[in-house]
Amino acid sequence: MRRNKIYLVKKNVDLPGGKDNWILMNGYEFARFMDTEEGRNRRKGFALLESGNEIDDDIIIECGEKKAKELEKERLCRYYRKKINMNYHTLSYDWCVAKAEVDDGDDIVADLTTDVETVVINNLINEVLYEAS
């Protein structure tokens, strides 16, 4: 599903982004603005504000060159982390999943907090007690 983009361009670059200082544009209007001399001079001052969901539109806002670089850096970091985390599976021992097939053990994760010596000693004691009975 293709998402729409809304462009917020300042009427006056020297004024802060108050309620009356924005021009709302669609993609076509923004492209025509960027073809102008003023648009080419201000092109590095725009940043993408992602909505974070599939329903809302993305907003591209004029915020100055320095702030635009910061926002783009943060957006790329989030994108990188999302791509990296796609390769990992999260397991939870609090959620029981019933499987129809035999458990192959691929999803078993070692508990690093377990005292291995105690577990082995308890298993040996249980074996001796079982054999003695």
C-alpha positions as CSV (number, residue, x, y, z in Angstrom):
1,M,0.0,0.0,0.0
2,R,1.5,3.3,-1.1
3,R,1.4,6.0,1.6
4,N,0.6,9.6,0.9
5,K,3.0,12.4,1.9
6,I,2.0,15.9,3.1
7,Y,4.5,18.7,2.7
8,L,4.7,21.6,5.1
9,V,6.6,24.5,3.7
10,K,7.3,27.7,5.6
11,K,5.9,30.9,4.1
12,N,8.7,32.9,5.6
13,V,11.9,31.0,6.4
14,D,13.1,33.6,8.9
15,L,10.0,33.2,11.2
16,P,9.4,30.3,13.5
17,G,7.0,27.6,12.5
18,G,3.9,29.2,13.9
19,K,0.3,28.3,13.0
20,D,0.1,30.9,10.2
21,N,3.5,30.4,8.7
22,W,2.9,27.1,6.9
23,I,1.8,26.2,3.4
24,L,0.3,22.7,3.0
25,M,1.3,21.1,-0.3
26,N,0.7,17.8,-2.0
27,G,3.4,16.0,-4.0
28,Y,2.8,17.8,-7.3
29,E,2.8,21.3,-5.7
30,F,5.9,20.5,-3.8
31,A,7.7,19.3,-6.9
32,R,6.8,22.5,-8.7
33,F,8.0,24.5,-5.7
34,M,11.4,22.6,-5.8
35,D,11.7,23.6,-9.5
36,T,11.9,27.2,-8.5
37,E,15.1,29.0,-7.4
38,E,13.7,29.5,-3.9
39,G,12.9,25.8,-3.6
40,R,16.4,24.8,-4.8
41,N,18.0,27.1,-2.2
42,R,15.8,25.6,0.6
43,R,15.9,21.9,-0.4
44,K,18.3,20.7,2.3
45,G,16.1,22.0,5.1
46,F,13.3,19.4,4.7
47,A,12.9,16.2,6.8
48,L,10.6,13.2,6.8
49,L,8.5,12.7,9.9
50,E,7.3,9.1,9.7
51,S,3.9,8.4,11.1
52,G,4.9,5.0,12.5
53,N,1.8,3.1,11.2
54,E,0.3,2.2,7.8
55,I,-2.8,4.4,8.1
56,D,-1.5,7.9,8.6
57,D,0.4,9.9,6.0
58,D,4.0,10.8,6.2
59,I,4.8,14.4,6.7
60,I,7.8,16.2,5.2
61,I,8.4,19.4,7.1
62,E,10.8,22.4,6.6
63,C,12.9,22.6,9.7
64,G,16.3,23.9,8.7
65,E,19.3,22.1,7.4
66,K,20.8,21.2,10.8
67,K,17.6,19.8,12.2
68,A,16.8,18.0,9.0
69,K,20.2,16.2,9.2
70,E,19.5,15.1,12.8
71,L,16.0,13.8,11.9
72,E,17.3,11.9,8.9
73,K,20.1,10.4,11.0
74,E,17.5,9.2,13.6
75,R,15.2,7.8,10.9
76,L,18.0,5.9,9.3
77,C,19.1,4.5,12.7
78,R,15.5,3.3,13.4
79,Y,15.4,1.7,9.9
80,Y,18.7,0.0,10.4
81,R,17.7,-1.5,13.8
82,K,14.4,-2.7,12.3
83,K,16.2,-4.5,9.5
84,I,18.7,-6.0,11.9
85,N,16.0,-7.2,14.3
86,M,14.1,-8.9,11.5
87,N,16.7,-11.7,11.5
88,Y,16.2,-12.5,15.2
89,H,13.3,-14.3,16.8
90,T,12.0,-13.4,20.3
91,L,11.2,-16.3,22.6
92,S,9.2,-16.0,25.7
93,Y,8.9,-18.7,28.4
94,D,5.7,-17.0,29.7
95,W,3.8,-17.9,26.5
96,C,3.0,-21.6,25.8
97,V,2.7,-22.7,22.2
98,A,1.1,-26.0,21.5
99,K,2.8,-27.7,18.5
100,A,1.4,-30.5,16.4
101,E,4.8,-31.6,15.3
102,V,7.7,-32.9,17.4
103,D,9.8,-30.3,19.1
104,D,13.2,-30.2,17.3
105,G,14.9,-28.1,20.0
106,D,15.8,-25.2,17.6
107,D,13.9,-22.7,19.8
108,I,15.5,-23.7,23.1
109,V,17.7,-21.0,24.6
110,A,20.2,-21.7,27.4
111,D,19.4,-20.1,30.7
112,L,22.7,-18.4,31.6
113,T,21.6,-17.8,35.2
114,T,21.3,-21.5,36.0
115,D,23.9,-23.1,38.4
116,V,25.0,-26.1,36.3
117,E,26.8,-27.8,39.2
118,T,23.7,-27.9,41.3
119,V,21.6,-29.3,38.5
120,V,24.1,-32.1,37.7
121,I,24.4,-33.0,41.4
122,N,20.6,-33.1,41.8
123,N,20.3,-35.3,38.8
124,L,23.0,-37.7,40.1
125,I,21.3,-37.9,43.5
126,N,18.0,-38.6,41.8
127,E,19.6,-41.4,39.8
128,V,21.1,-43.0,42.9
129,L,17.8,-42.8,44.8
130,Y,15.9,-44.3,41.9
131,E,18.3,-47.2,41.6
132,A,18.2,-47.8,45.4
133,S,14.4,-48.1,45.5
